[in-house]
Amino acid sequence: MQYRPLGRTGIEVSAYCLGSMTWGTQNSEAEGHAQIDAALDAGINFIDTAEMYPTTPLSPETQGRTEEVIGTWFAKSGRRDDVVIATKVVGAGFSGIRDGAPISPATITEAVEGSLRRLQTDVIDLYQLHWPNRGSYHFRKWHSFDPTAQDKAAPDDIAACLEALDGLVEAGKIRAVGLSNESAWGTAQFLSIAEANGWPRVASIQNEYSLLCRHYDLDLAELTHHEDVGLLAFSPLAAGILTGKYLDGATPEGSRKSIAPELAGRLTATIEAPTRAYVELARAHDLDPVALALAFCAQRPFMTSVIFGATTMDQLSVALGAADVTLSDEILDAITAIYRDHPVPM
């Protein structure tokens, strides 16, 4: 397992990060604990969660259960110091938490206290803003910029949140700050405002990235390379699409598609051809499609850690095996050719 710096924090995290958003609905507490044990045995030291998890299905009644699963594992194992734990404060609009209130100094403070309690810890290693108050290009909204949804007061909003986060760092409740579902402009604002005021510097940005979703490759990649803000890639398997299990309209029993048929808008008419091409490329080189997809992400020059999840131990084992895979130039060239033919399939 490789370990990489988390921004300029001095924290080292594994190149693969264990995602947790199924714990509490699709996975029981015991299954979540078993996944953590297996991941740590494989060299992973990084777990990502959020106050709104689990997400499949997303419900106010289950909100917070995932952090509770991690908290009981900390209490049971006594291995809190072996884990870099990342969590998030929910963004505006999710009515299941604080009636959909936007991120603010008050909601950040309340959310941190709730996460600390559920996680049964005194400090959160990486605290992330789940999505910006002004909205996000993510969640299948990448195709055009809508200025009517943008608030010109966004820099003031960012400053207020950073000041609150600074107070929590000073209080020893969080160690580092990260963003999620952010843009190049937003990330640059966080960096410049923090630098001007001596507030916490953004260490990472957690955005969607996969063979089928490569919007990060240009402006954000350049910005974060020069500013040492590493990408934490979520959905590197495109919600399971890149495993090939949904090809030809298949819906395996117990799969995410069986619960969320459109996979949050990812299943489109244009997804089948590139998915098939990537699956066939993997098999032509005796690779599991999962290993191809995860190793590709891990080898990107701007990548800090690739977040993957699993609902079974067999799935987890296959994903953990990707840490031993390095894609050859031949495979990378083939990926480039497929990407050229299918640049924005979702």
N, C-alpha and C positions, 0 to 999 in steps of 0.2 A: 504494500500500500504506500502510495506517495503521500507526502504531507506538504501543504502549501501555506504561505502566509495569508492571513485574513487582513487584507488592506495593510495599513501601517500600524496595526494594533499590537504586534508582537505575539499574537495568538496564532498557533499552527493548527490547521484543520486537515482532515483526510480529503483526498481528491474525490471521494464519494461520500455522500451524506445520506443518512437513513431518514426517509420521509415517513410521516406518521399519520396522515390524514384519514386512514381507514380504522384506526384504533378507537374503539368505542361504539362502532356500528358493525362494519363488516368483519372486524377482528375484536376478539374479547381481550380483557386485561391480560390473561395468561398468554395469549398469542402475541400480544404486543411485547410482553416481557421476554418471551422466547426470541422474538426478532431482535430485540436489543442485545441479548446475550450473544446471538450468532454474529451480529454485525461487529460487535466489539472483539469477538474472537478472530474475526477476519481483518482486524486492524482499523476499522472505522472508529473515529472518536467524535463524530459530529452528528447531531440529531436536530432536525428541523420540525417545528410545530407551529401552532397559532391558537389564539384564544377562541377562534370560531370553529376549530376542528372538533369532531370529524365532519367531513363534507359530503359523504355519499351514504344516505342523503343528508343535505344540509338542513338543520332544524334547530330552533331555539331550545328545544327540549334536550338535545344532546350536546349543545355547545359547551366546550370546556372539558369534555370527557377525555379527550386525547392527552391533554396536559395532566389530567389526573392519573392516567395510566403510567405516564413517565414518572410522575411524582411517587407513586407507590413502588415503582422499580427502584428509584433512588433510595427510598426508605428501606426497602427489602435488601438491596444489594450492598448498600454502603459505598457505592462507587461513583458518587457525584463528581469527584475530582477527575475521573477518567473520561468525562464527557464535556464537550463544548455544546451547550444547549442554546438553540436559537428559537425565538418565538416572535409573535407579531401582534400589533394592535389592529383591530378591524377598521377598515375604511368607512367612509360615509355611505349610507344607503342600505346597509344590511339591518333591517328592522328587528332582527332577532337579538341584537345586542345594543343596549342603550338607545332604543327606539330609532336607530339609524343615524345617530348623531355623528357629525364629522370628527376627524381627529383633531384634538385640541389639547392644550396643557391639562385641562381637567380630565378628559377622557384617557389621555396617556397615563396620568398618575393612577386613576382608578384601574385601568387595565393592567398595569404593571403589578399592582398589589394583588389583583385577582390571579394573575399568572404565577406569581411567587407562591401564593398559597396553594394553588393546585399542583404546582411542580414540587412542592415541599423543598424549596431551596431558598437561600438568602440572596442569591444574585443570578441574574440572567446574563449569559455571556454575550449574546448578540440580540439586540432588540430592534425589530424591523417595523416600518410603517407599511401595512399590507397593500394599500394602493392610495394614490394621492387624492386629496379632497376635490381637486379640480377635474377628476376623472382620469382615465387611462386609455392608452392605445390597445391595451391587452383585452382579453376576453372577446376575441374575434372582432375587434374594432380598429384594425390596423389600416384600413384602406384609404382613409382620407382624414385630414385635420379639420376639426369643427371649432372655429374660433368662438362661436356663440356659447360654447360650454366652458370657456376659459375665463377665469376671474383675474382681472388685472391686479388684484390685491394678493395674488398667490405668494409673492415674496414675503409679505408681512405675515401671512399664515405660516410659511416655512420658518421664519424667524421665531415666531412664538413657540412652535413645536420644538425647535432646536434648543431654545432656552430652557424649556421644561425637561428635555432629555439631559441637558447639561446638569441640571439640579439632581436628577436621578443618578447620573454618573458620580457626582460629588458625594451623594449619599451612599454610594457603594451598592446600589440596587441593580444597576446594569453596567456592563463593561464596555460595550461597543454598540454603535448605531448602524443600522442598515436600512436600505430602501427595498421596495418590491413593486413590480408592475409600473416602473417609472420610465420616463423618457430622458433623452440626452439633456434637454433644456432643464428639466426638473432636477436632475442629478447635479448639473453645473451650478444651479442656484443653491442647492444644499451645501455644496463644497465652498462656494465663494462666501456665503453668509456665515458659515461656521468659521472660516478662516478670519473674516473681518472682526468677529466677536470673541474668538477664542473658545468656541463651543465645540462639541464632539464632531470629529471628522467622519464622514460616511466611509465605512469600511467595505461595504459590499452592496450589490443590487441583485435581488432575486427576481429574475424575469423568466418567462417561458422560452425554452430553447431546445430545438431538436433538429433532426434531419428534415423534418417537415415544417419547421418554424424557425427561420433564420434571420429575423428582423434585427437582431442584435449585431449582426456582422459588420455594420458600417459605422455610423456616427457614434453609437454607444460604445462599440468596441474601441474606437480611437480614443474617445474621452476617458474611458475607464482604464485603458492601458497607460496613458500618460499620468493619470491621477492615482494609480494603484488602488482602484476600486474593483475588486474581483467579481465576476459573475457567479452567482449560485443559480444553476439552471434547474428550473422545475419542469415537470412533464417531459423529460428527455425521451420517453417512449411514446409521446403524444397520446397520453391516456390509454396506453396499451395497443394503439393502432400499429406501431412499428414492430410488434411481436409477430404480426401477420395473422393473429387469431380472428380478426374480423373480416378478412378478405372474403369476397363473394357473398357478402351479406350475412356471414355467420354471427351468431350471438351465443357464445358458450354460457352454459348455466353457471350462475354465480359471478359472472364477469361484471365489470363496471358498466358495460353497455346494457346488460340485463336490468340495471337499476336506472341508468341515465341513457336512454336510447340514442340521443344525438351527441353524447360525450361533450356536452357544453359547446355545441356548434362545430366540433372538429370533423364530424363525419359529413363530408360534402361529396358531390359528384366527382370532384377533381382529385380526391384523395387516393382512390384505388390504384391508379397507374404508378405513381411514385412509390407507394407502399410496396406494391408487388416487385418493383425494380430493386428496392433496397433489400427486401427479403431474399430475392433470388441472388443478389450479389453476395449476401452473407453466406448463403448455402453453397454457392460456387467456390467459396474459400474455406469451407468446413467450419464456419462460425455460426453460433446461434444469432438470430437477428437481434436479440437483446444485447448481446455483446458488441455487435457492430454499432448499434445506436448509442450505447453508453460510452464505448471507447472513443467514438467520433467526438462526442461532446467533451470528454476528458482531455482530448488532445488539442482542443482549440486554444490558441495562445492567450486568450483573455479569461480562461476558466479557472476559478478557484475551487469549486466543488460541484459535483453533479448529484442532484437530489433524486433519489428513486424510492418508490414504495413497493410493497408486496402484500398480497393477501394470503399467500401460502408460503410455507417454508421452502417448497420446491422453487417457487418463483424467486424467493430471496437468494437461494443458493446460486441460481443462474446469474442473477444480477451481480452478486458478489464476485463471481468468476470473471466479470469484465475487467476487474482491477489488474488481471494478469495479461490482458490483451493490448497489444500495440498494433495499430493498423499500418500496413505497408503503404509505400508511395503508390503502388499499383491500385490498391483499394481506394485510397484517397482520391486518386485521379478519376476512378470510376464514379465515386460519389459526386465529384465536381461535374461530371458529364450528366448524371441524373438530375442534379440540381439545376443545371442550365436549362434542361428541358421542362422542369417543373419547379420554378422558383417560389411560387406562392400558392401552394395547393389548398391551404385551409382558409 
